Amino acid sequence: MNAKSIPPAVADEIIALPEDQTASMPSRVNTSFNGGLFILALFTVLYFTHEIVIPVLLAFITKLVRVFT
């Protein structure tokens, strides 16, 4: 299929990028940064609450092991 067989209106649609595609790029970057900040905040909370979280988590895992065995 050569370029002469494509009508000009269709060729313009194929070549031109959608307007929302350029706007979605910063959104993805912001989402990645927000996800990284969430993980960092989660690790910070776990660091300060490890004396409570680890025993509760181990008790929960032990309870699951007893249920499924």
Beta strands, then each sheet from edge to edge (+ up, - down):
end
